[in-house]
């Protein structure tokens, strides 16, 4: 509000500034008030704060107050409540409000099942692949396209947490990937994707692993493919991943070993490839398999690979 703009105002006008002090030329406003060019003004922000020596001080048709709305007892109580609600929302994974540098926006409550699936697909992929990651390929099929960036970020978060051995969040996931020189490439039709699927292929040197997850009824995450093996597994909690020869007695021997180790089996999901006589399993466990039992499992002649997996931070 300059001298010229003040001159355009009616004589009955009242000017109120409770935004920023530099929006108003105080010298020009004081002159306009003194000449009754406008009726009055009210300000709680000033070009210099406190407004010592301001030409507005002492004028009869101006009201000046400190900019203290946020410091009232009512405001402080409400700020405390808002902070508590937002912290609870983030820690519970329910909502993310006013997060600085969030790489995606959108209705978090509606996106949450997709983010949950993406994080678990990424985490499972990273935990069952040995070696240093060199490439990440991913695809997202059948879900709302506006969720794409959120799904990508959640997938990256899931991949990096096992790599770094600590929590990775939505804000720092991309920076951590950049620091390691990791690039995500979206590859359409990465897998024979059905509706609401998220696919991830990780490459480490000459090794690679493809994991495909799907949302059932847009709500329940499932793992539906590992490499070329079809299965239907619940990606949550403690799991045991194995690749074994598809011969009689393997399931019984693995079950017996887990039983002797005091580990209860919740679900056992298996995918077979009769052409190479191999089978992939994801076994949901009620507790983590002890290291000695895992080592014994790996020594079984029929077992090609075995890896303990933990999922479910979302």
Helices and strands as residue ranges (DSSP letters): H 3-7, E 14-17, G 21-23, H 26-34, E 40-43, E 62-64, G 69-71, H 73-91, H 108-127, E 135-141, G 145-147, H 148-164, H 173-179, E 184-186, E 197-204, E 207-216, E 220-226, E 229-233, E 237-245, H 250-260, E 265-273, E 278-285, H 291-298, E 303-311
